[in-house]
Amino acid sequence: MITHPARLFLVDLDHTLVERDGGPDAWVPGFCAAHGLPAEAAPIVFTLSRAERSPAGFARIAARYGLPHSGHTLWEEHVAQEAARTHLIPGVPAALAALREAGWAIAVVTNGSTDIQRAKLARTGLLPAVDAVCVSEEAGARKPDPEIFRLAAARLGRTLTPDTWMVGNNPATDIRGAHAAGVSSIWITPAPPAPLPPSHPTPTRTAPDTPAAAALLLANP
């Protein structure tokens, strides 16, 4: 653990550090084919999986279709598939390494399933590149709740300050959450950025990707 870093860099995972091949339901046709389910089962399989993203959810799929597998086995298969279709955004490893070299502590703050999000980090080699990981499922709080940001900082032995930065692509969770937590923010968005609703907090900065966001911070120590 880094106990006295110069600054604290909180960063989202999906569409910020990594991208996913296909949409959220891209895994379903392959799952159905592998388990001998008809194509028309795909919407139900997807709905059941989204209702409870856990072994229990996949146990319901197995029960509905008489599959000879436990929910745990099907869940592990799903986690592996989700990790397999995840890839690094170009330039991210070098950007994180540069931040660390400059004394920043890095924590991933992400909503989602702990198993899936950590599998993505492991597969893409990002786990050794960050100092802490805070996933909503195990944290008991989801962005934009400021509690998840406070917990991420606490895992680094830190408290949040205006010099803490949150970087993410989702204004409703990342930027609104940063504002609620009292920290600075960089919104990852194409240039020029799309207009935000008048009631939405304005990000401190914008950048087209995470390497560019890191460069902004490194240029203004």
C-alpha positions in Angstrom: 0.0 0.0 0.0 1.1 3.5 -0.8 0.7 5.5 2.4 1.9 9.0 1.4 1.3 9.5 -2.3 1.4 12.9 -3.9 -2.2 12.6 -5.2 -5.0 10.1 -5.5 -6.3 8.9 -8.9 -9.6 7.2 -8.9 -10.6 5.6 -12.2 -13.6 3.8 -13.7 -13.1 0.4 -15.4 -15.4 -0.2 -18.4 -15.0 2.1 -21.3 -12.3 4.0 -19.3 -9.5 1.4 -18.8 -10.9 -1.5 -20.9 -13.4 -2.0 -23.7 -15.6 -5.0 -24.3 -16.2 -6.8 -27.6 -19.9 -6.7 -28.3 -22.8 -5.5 -26.3 -24.0 -6.7 -22.9 -25.9 -9.7 -24.4 -23.2 -10.8 -26.9 -22.3 -13.8 -24.8 -25.9 -15.2 -24.9 -26.0 -16.9 -28.3 -22.7 -18.8 -27.6 -24.0 -19.8 -24.2 -27.3 -21.2 -25.7 -25.4 -23.0 -28.5 -22.9 -24.5 -26.0 -25.7 -25.8 -23.8 -28.1 -27.0 -26.5 -30.7 -24.3 -26.0 -32.8 -23.0 -28.9 -32.1 -19.5 -30.2 -35.5 -18.3 -28.9 -34.2 -19.0 -25.3 -31.7 -16.1 -25.6 -33.9 -13.3 -24.3 -35.0 -15.3 -21.3 -31.4 -16.4 -20.5 -30.3 -12.8 -20.7 -33.1 -11.5 -18.5 -32.5 -14.1 -15.9 -28.8 -13.4 -15.9 -29.3 -9.7 -15.5 -31.8 -10.1 -12.7 -29.2 -11.7 -10.5 -25.6 -11.6 -11.7 -24.4 -14.5 -9.5 -24.4 -18.3 -9.3 -28.0 -18.1 -8.0 -29.0 -16.3 -11.2 -27.4 -19.0 -13.3 -28.9 -21.7 -11.1 -32.3 -20.4 -12.2 -31.3 -20.7 -15.8 -30.2 -24.3 -15.3 -33.5 -25.1 -13.5 -35.6 -23.5 -16.2 -34.0 -25.4 -19.0 -33.0 -28.6 -17.2 -29.2 -28.1 -17.6 -27.0 -30.7 -15.9 -24.8 -28.0 -14.3 -24.7 -26.2 -11.1 -25.3 -22.4 -11.0 -21.7 -22.1 -9.7 -20.3 -23.9 -12.7 -22.3 -21.8 -15.2 -21.4 -18.6 -13.4 -17.7 -19.5 -13.6 -18.1 -20.1 -17.3 -19.9 -16.7 -17.7 -17.2 -14.9 -15.7 -14.5 -16.4 -18.0 -16.4 -15.4 -21.1 -16.9 -11.9 -19.9 -13.2 -11.5 -19.2 -12.2 -13.1 -22.5 -14.1 -10.4 -24.5 -12.4 -7.6 -22.6 -9.4 -5.8 -23.9 -7.2 -2.9 -22.8 -7.7 0.6 -24.2 -4.5 1.5 -26.0 -2.0 3.5 -23.9 -3.6 2.7 -20.6 -0.7 0.6 -19.1 1.8 3.3 -19.9 -0.4 6.0 -18.6 -0.9 4.2 -15.2 2.8 3.5 -15.0 3.6 7.2 -15.6 1.2 8.3 -12.9 2.7 5.8 -10.4 6.2 7.0 -11.3 5.1 10.5 -10.5 3.8 9.4 -7.1 0.1 9.0 -7.7 -1.9 6.2 -6.0 -4.4 4.5 -8.2 -7.7 3.0 -7.3 -10.2 1.4 -9.7 -13.8 2.4 -8.7 -16.4 0.4 -10.6 -20.0 -0.7 -10.5 -20.7 -4.3 -11.2 -20.1 -7.9 -10.1 -16.9 -8.4 -8.1 -16.1 -11.7 -9.8 -16.5 -10.3 -13.3 -14.8 -6.9 -12.7 -11.8 -8.5 -11.0 -11.6 -11.2 -13.8 -11.4 -8.3 -16.3 -8.6 -6.7 -14.4 -6.7 -9.9 -14.1 -7.0 -10.9 -17.7 -5.9 -7.5 -19.0 -3.0 -7.4 -16.6 -4.2 -4.3 -14.7 -4.3 -5.7 -11.2 -0.5 -5.1 -10.7 -0.9 -1.7 -12.3 -3.2 -0.3 -9.6 -3.0 0.0 -5.8 -6.6 -0.8 -4.9 -9.9 -2.0 -6.4 -13.3 -1.1 -5.2 -16.3 -2.9 -6.8 -19.8 -1.9 -5.9 -21.0 -5.4 -5.2 -18.4 -6.0 -2.4 -18.4 -2.4 -1.3 -22.1 -2.3 -0.7 -22.4 1.1 -2.5 -22.7 2.0 -6.1 -21.5 5.1 -7.9 -22.7 7.9 -7.7 -23.0 7.2 -4.0 -20.0 9.0 -2.5 -19.5 6.2 0.0 -17.8 4.0 -2.7 -15.3 6.8 -3.4 -14.6 7.2 0.3 -14.0 3.5 0.7 -11.6 3.4 -2.3 -9.6 6.2 -0.7 -9.6 4.4 2.7 -8.2 1.3 1.1 -5.2 3.4 0.3 -5.0 4.9 3.8 -6.3 8.2 2.5 -9.3 10.5 2.7 -10.9 12.3 -0.2 -9.8 15.9 -0.9 -10.4 18.4 -3.7 -7.0 17.3 -5.0 -8.4 13.7 -5.5 -9.3 13.1 -9.2 -12.0 10.7 -10.5 -11.8 9.8 -14.2 -14.6 8.0 -16.0 -16.8 8.0 -19.0 -20.3 8.0 -17.4 -21.5 11.4 -16.3 -24.4 10.0 -14.3 -22.2 7.8 -12.1 -18.6 9.0 -12.4 -19.0 12.8 -12.7 -22.1 13.1 -10.5 -20.4 10.8 -7.9 -17.2 12.8 -8.0 -19.2 16.0 -7.4 -21.1 14.4 -4.5 -17.8 13.2 -3.0 -16.2 16.6 -3.2 -13.4 15.6 -5.6 -12.2 16.8 -9.0 -13.2 15.0 -12.1 -12.2 14.3 -15.7 -15.0 13.1 -18.1 -13.8 10.8 -20.8 -15.8 11.9 -23.8 -15.2 12.6 -27.5 -14.3 16.2 -28.4 -16.3 18.3 -28.5 -18.2 16.8 -25.5 -21.9 16.3 -25.7 -24.0 18.8 -23.7 -25.0 17.8 -20.3 -28.4 18.5 -18.7 -28.5 21.9 -16.9 -28.9 20.2 -13.6 -25.9 17.9 -14.1 -22.6 18.7 -12.4 -19.9 20.1 -14.7 -16.7 18.0 -14.8 -13.5 19.8 -13.8 -11.9 18.7 -17.1 -12.6 16.6 -20.2 -10.4 14.3 -22.1 -10.8 11.9 -25.1 -9.4 8.9 -23.2 -7.6 7.9 -20.1 -4.0 8.4 -21.4 -5.0 11.9 -22.3 -6.5 12.4 -18.8 -3.3 11.2 -17.2 -1.2 13.5 -19.4 -3.3 16.5 -18.2 -2.7 15.6 -14.6 1.0 14.9 -15.1 1.4 18.3 -16.9 -0.1 20.1 -13.9 1.5 18.5 -10.8 
